[in-house]
Amino acid sequence: MSNREQKAYTTFEAAKICHVTHHSIKNWIKQGLIRASRTPGGHYRILEDDLDAFREEYDMFPSDKGPTKQRVMIVDDDPDAQALIEDILTDKGYELIKVSNATEVGLKAAQLTPDLILLDFLMPELNGFDVCKALRQNELTRSIPIMAVTCLSKEDDIERIFECGADEYLSKPFKVEQLQEKVQELIGKGRTVE
């Protein structure tokens, strides 16, 4: 850490820099993802170097020009499943964002605003139902279409998947064409937000 005078950001300033809400910044501080100090009045202050380190780690530098390719986020803890979906969709020219842990889903979805999220609902450290609900409650991610790509196939489970906010469902194992069709169908749609 250098001795130069560093700027200390408020959560609102940090939120603006990261293109997220200040609630997200506060949550990340509480989760220990961003180092912050507190003022005597109890407000958080984030040093410039600490915010830069966080943005570096989570790749939060907004690009000047928007993405030209449509982005699909693949959320799955199984590297084989990720690789399979990646092979299928790369051929179709989509830009892919791969995520395998809970913290990154919300972070990256809010920052990179994918056009579609493919979400596995059965992961050891991650409950797809909770992730789906959290994405629907965040104003930055609530309009991103979500497709459940999962082994869950009981009627009750499928009902729960739709209840927590998924727009589409595809059971594993799936056929290549099924995935391509459903992705194409959903990706242009966006959601209507109530």
C-alpha positions in Angstrom: 0.0 0.0 0.0 1.5 3.3 -1.0 1.7 6.3 1.3 0.0 8.7 -1.1 -3.3 10.3 0.0 -6.0 7.8 -1.1 -9.5 8.6 -1.9 -12.0 7.0 0.4 -15.3 6.2 -1.3 -18.8 6.1 0.3 -20.9 3.0 -0.6 -22.9 5.2 -3.0 -19.7 6.3 -4.8 -18.4 2.7 -4.9 -21.8 1.5 -6.2 -21.7 4.1 -9.0 -18.1 3.0 -10.0 -19.2 -0.7 -10.0 -22.5 -0.1 -11.7 -24.5 -1.8 -8.9 -26.7 -0.6 -6.0 -25.2 0.6 -2.8 -27.0 -2.3 -1.1 -24.8 -4.7 -3.1 -21.7 -2.9 -2.0 -22.8 -3.1 1.7 -23.6 -6.8 1.3 -20.1 -7.4 -0.3 -18.5 -5.6 2.6 -20.4 -7.7 5.1 -19.4 -10.8 3.2 -15.8 -9.7 3.5 -15.3 -9.3 -0.3 -14.5 -5.6 -0.1 -12.2 -4.1 2.7 -13.8 -1.1 4.3 -13.5 1.0 7.4 -16.2 2.7 9.4 -16.5 6.4 10.3 -17.4 7.4 13.8 -20.9 7.8 12.5 -21.0 4.2 11.4 -20.8 4.7 7.6 -18.5 2.6 5.5 -15.5 4.1 3.7 -13.7 2.1 1.0 -10.1 3.0 0.0 -9.4 3.4 -3.6 -6.8 0.6 -3.7 -9.3 -1.8 -1.9 -12.0 -1.0 -4.4 -9.6 -1.4 -7.3 -8.5 -4.8 -5.9 -12.1 -6.0 -5.6 -12.9 -4.8 -9.1 -9.8 -6.5 -10.5 -10.6 -9.8 -8.7 -14.2 -9.9 -10.0 -13.5 -8.4 -13.4 -15.7 -5.3 -12.8 -14.3 -2.9 -15.3 -17.2 -1.8 -17.5 -16.3 -2.0 -21.2 -16.7 1.2 -23.1 -18.6 -0.4 -25.9 -21.4 -2.8 -25.2 -21.0 -6.5 -26.1 -21.8 -7.2 -29.7 -22.4 -10.9 -29.1 -25.3 -12.1 -27.0 -24.1 -13.2 -23.6 -25.2 -16.5 -21.9 -24.2 -17.1 -18.3 -23.7 -20.8 -17.5 -24.1 -21.5 -13.8 -23.0 -25.1 -13.0 -20.5 -26.7 -10.6 -19.9 -29.6 -12.9 -17.0 -28.8 -15.3 -18.2 -31.5 -17.8 -21.7 -30.0 -18.0 -20.2 -26.5 -18.4 -17.9 -27.8 -21.1 -20.7 -29.5 -23.0 -23.0 -26.4 -22.9 -20.0 -24.3 -23.9 -19.2 -26.4 -26.9 -22.8 -26.3 -28.1 -23.3 -22.5 -27.6 -19.8 -21.3 -28.8 -20.6 -22.8 -32.2 -23.7 -20.6 -32.3 -21.6 -17.5 -31.7 -22.7 -16.6 -28.1 -20.3 -15.0 -25.6 -20.2 -17.2 -22.5 -19.8 -16.3 -18.9 -19.1 -19.4 -16.8 -19.8 -19.4 -13.1 -19.5 -22.2 -10.6 -20.0 -20.6 -7.2 -22.8 -18.7 -5.4 -21.1 -15.4 -4.7 -20.1 -14.8 -8.3 -23.6 -15.5 -9.7 -25.1 -12.3 -8.4 -22.0 -10.3 -8.8 -21.4 -11.2 -12.4 -25.1 -11.2 -13.4 -25.4 -7.6 -12.1 -22.2 -6.4 -13.6 -22.2 -8.2 -17.0 -25.9 -8.3 -17.6 -26.1 -11.5 -19.6 -29.0 -11.9 -22.1 -29.8 -15.3 -20.5 -28.8 -17.3 -17.5 -28.6 -21.2 -17.6 -28.9 -22.3 -14.0 -28.3 -25.7 -12.6 -30.6 -26.2 -9.6 -28.6 -29.0 -8.0 -25.3 -27.9 -6.8 -23.5 -28.9 -3.5 -22.8 -25.4 -2.1 -25.5 -23.6 -4.0 -29.3 -24.0 -4.0 -30.6 -23.0 -7.4 -33.9 -22.1 -5.9 -32.3 -19.5 -3.7 -30.1 -18.1 -6.5 -33.1 -17.8 -8.8 -35.1 -15.9 -6.1 -32.2 -13.6 -5.4 -31.7 -12.8 -9.1 -35.4 -12.0 -9.3 -35.3 -9.7 -6.2 -32.3 -7.7 -7.5 -33.5 -4.8 -9.7 -30.4 -5.2 -11.9 -31.0 -8.8 -12.7 -34.7 -9.3 -12.4 -35.4 -8.9 -16.1 -32.7 -11.5 -17.3 -34.4 -14.7 -18.5 -33.4 -17.7 -16.5 -33.6 -21.3 -17.8 -33.2 -24.2 -15.3 -30.9 -26.8 -16.8 -31.1 -29.6 -14.2 -31.6 -33.3 -13.3 -34.6 -32.4 -11.3 -37.5 -34.0 -13.1 -40.3 -34.6 -10.6 -43.5 -32.5 -11.2 -43.2 -30.9 -7.7 -39.6 -29.8 -8.4 -40.5 -28.4 -11.8 -43.3 -26.4 -10.3 -41.0 -25.0 -7.6 -38.5 -24.1 -10.3 -41.1 -21.9 -12.1 -42.4 -20.5 -8.8 -39.0 -19.1 -7.8 -38.8 -17.2 -11.1 -37.3 -19.4 -13.8 -38.7 -18.8 -17.3 -37.9 -22.1 -18.9 -36.9 -25.6 -17.9 -34.7 -28.2 -19.6 -33.9 -31.5 -18.0 -30.5 -33.2 -18.1 -29.5 -35.1 -20.1 -30.7 -33.0 -23.0 -30.4 -33.1 -26.8 -28.2 -30.5 -28.5 -31.0 -29.2 -30.6 -33.3 -28.8 -27.5 -30.7 -26.6 -25.8 -30.1 -24.5 -28.9 -33.8 -24.0 -29.6 -34.7 -23.0 -26.1 -31.7 -20.6 -25.8 -32.6 -18.9 -29.1 -36.2 -18.6 -28.0 -35.4 -17.0 -24.7 -32.4 -14.9 -25.5 -34.2 -12.3 -27.6 -37.1 -12.1 -25.2 -36.0 -10.4 -22.0 -38.7 -10.5 -19.3 -41.6 -8.2 -18.6 -41.0 -7.0 -15.1 -44.1 -6.5 -13.0 
